[in-house]
Amino acid sequence: MLEMLSQEIVQEIVDTVRNESVQFAVVVDGTTDYSGVEQESVCLRYTDKQMKPHESIGLYEPAGTTGECNA
C-alpha cells in the first residue's frame, strides 16, 4: 500500500515538472551513516511558470554503490 502511494506521489511530481517547470535540477549525494549504512539523498529542484521555486527531497538506502547493481 505504501509503495503504491509513493509511486503515485512520484508520478505527480514528474507530471508537474514536465508540464509546469521552466527549469529543473537533480542533485544526488551519498554518505555513510554512523552505523555504516550507505545513504543516498536525492533532491529535485524546479521552478514553475511564475518562477516560484519548489523542492522535493528523498533519502534512500541503495542496494549497491559499484555501478554493477541491478536493483
SEVEXZA-629284 format. One line per 4 residues: number of its first residue (from 1); their letters; for each residue x, y, z of N, C-alpha, C, O. Coordinates in steps of 0.05 Angstrom, whole numbers. Atoms other than C-alpha are relative to their C-alpha. Layout:
SEVEXZA-629284
NUM> A> X Y Z X Y Z X Y Z X Y Z; ...
END
This chain:
SEVEXZA-629284
1> MLEM> 16 -24 0 0 0 0 17 25 0 13 44 -15; -18 -24 -1 56 49 18 15 3 -26 20 25 -35; -14 -1 25 93 31 -45 -18 13 -22 -8 29 -38; 18 -12 19 32 48 -87 -4 30 4 -4 45 -15
5> LSQE> 3 -28 -6 23 114 -52 25 16 -7 23 38 -18; -24 -14 7 96 132 -60 4 3 -30 13 23 -40; -1 -2 29 93 116 -135 -18 21 -11 -12 35 -30; 19 -20 8 32 160 -142 11 28 5 8 46 -12
9> IVQE> -12 -26 -6 68 218 -108 22 7 -19 24 29 -29; -22 -4 19 130 209 -151 -11 7 -28 -1 25 -41; 11 -6 26 87 208 -214 -12 28 -1 -10 41 -21; 11 -27 -1 51 271 -192 22 21 -2 18 42 -16
13> IVDT> -22 -19 1 117 307 -182 12 0 -28 17 22 -39; -11 1 27 143 283 -250 -19 15 -19 -9 30 -36; 19 -14 18 79 307 -285 1 30 4 0 45 -15; -2 -29 -6 85 375 -250 25 12 -13 24 33 -26
17> VRNE> -25 -10 12 158 383 -272 -3 1 -30 6 20 -43; 2 1 30 142 362 -344 -19 22 -10 -13 34 -31; 20 -18 10 81 407 -351 3 29 9 -6 47 -5; 0 -27 -11 96 468 -308 27 12 4 29 36 9
21> SVQF> -26 -11 -8 170 475 -297 14 14 -24 10 6 -47; -16 -14 20 215 524 -334 28 -12 1 40 -16 -20; -27 11 -3 280 496 -306 -1 -20 23 -18 -18 41; -1 19 -22 298 437 -261 29 -10 3 45 -9 -16
25> AVVV> -26 12 -5 359 405 -229 -4 -24 19 -22 -24 36; 0 23 -18 372 338 -196 27 -2 13 48 -2 -1; -24 1 -15 424 334 -142 0 -26 16 -18 -31 32; -2 26 -14 447 266 -115 26 0 15 47 7 4
29> DGTT> -24 2 -17 496 256 -58 -2 -24 18 -24 -30 27; 0 23 -18 516 196 -17 19 3 23 39 17 21; -17 0 -24 546 185 51 -6 -25 16 -27 -37 13; 4 23 -18 554 130 102 -7 11 27 6 28 38
33> DYSG> 8 -10 -27 517 140 167 17 -13 22 35 -29 16; -16 9 -23 544 125 236 2 -31 3 22 -42 11; 0 30 -2 524 51 233 12 -14 -24 13 -38 -25; -13 12 23 559 41 166 -18 -5 -24 -9 -17 -43
37> VEQE> 19 3 22 497 42 122 3 23 -20 2 46 -12; -2 -20 21 504 78 56 -28 13 -4 -48 -1 -6; 25 -15 4 451 133 47 4 18 -24 24 32 -27; 0 -17 23 435 169 -18 -22 21 4 -45 14 9
41> SVCL> 20 -21 0 399 236 -17 -4 9 -29 15 13 -44; 7 -9 27 362 257 -80 -17 25 4 -38 24 18; 15 -26 -2 338 329 -87 -7 9 -28 9 11 -46; 10 -11 25 295 354 -144 -9 28 5 -26 33 22
45> RYTD> 7 -28 -2 291 429 -151 -10 9 -27 2 3 -48; 11 -11 24 248 464 -202 -15 26 4 -23 31 27; 15 -25 -2 214 530 -217 -25 -4 -18 -24 -17 -39; 24 1 16 143 537 -242 -1 23 -19 19 38 -21
49> KQMK> 2 -21 20 119 585 -296 1 28 12 8 47 -3; -2 -26 -14 116 641 -245 28 3 13 32 22 28; -27 1 -11 189 625 -227 1 -4 30 20 4 43; 1 7 -29 168 603 -157 16 -26 3 9 -46 -11
53> PHES> -16 25 -4 219 551 -132 -15 -21 16 -30 -15 34; 11 24 -14 198 481 -109 23 -19 4 42 -20 -11; -21 19 -6 240 426 -78 -13 -26 11 -30 -24 29; 8 26 -10 228 351 -66 25 -15 8 44 -16 -8
57> IGLY> -24 13 -10 278 311 -25 -8 -28 9 -29 -33 21; 4 28 -9 284 236 -12 26 -12 9 48 -5 -2; -24 14 -9 333 192 26 -5 -30 -6 -26 -41 -1; 2 28 9 347 122 1 24 -16 9 46 -5 11
61> EPAG> -22 18 -6 389 62 20 4 -17 -25 -12 -35 -31; -4 15 25 418 36 -45 8 -29 4 20 -36 25; -7 28 -2 426 -38 -58 30 -4 -5 42 -24 4; -29 1 6 498 -25 -82 10 27 -9 -6 44 -17
65> TTGE> -11 -26 9 545 31 -100 22 -3 -20 37 16 -25; -22 5 19 592 -1 -151 -7 7 -29 10 7 -46; 8 -4 27 551 14 -213 -7 -26 -14 -18 -26 -36; 7 26 11 542 -61 -225 -26 -11 11 -35 -32 2
69> CNA> 25 10 -13 479 -67 -183 -23 2 -19 -26 21 -34; 24 1 17 415 -87 -219 -25 7 14 -47 4 2; 25 -4 -16 366 -68 -164 -12 27 -6 -33 33 6
END
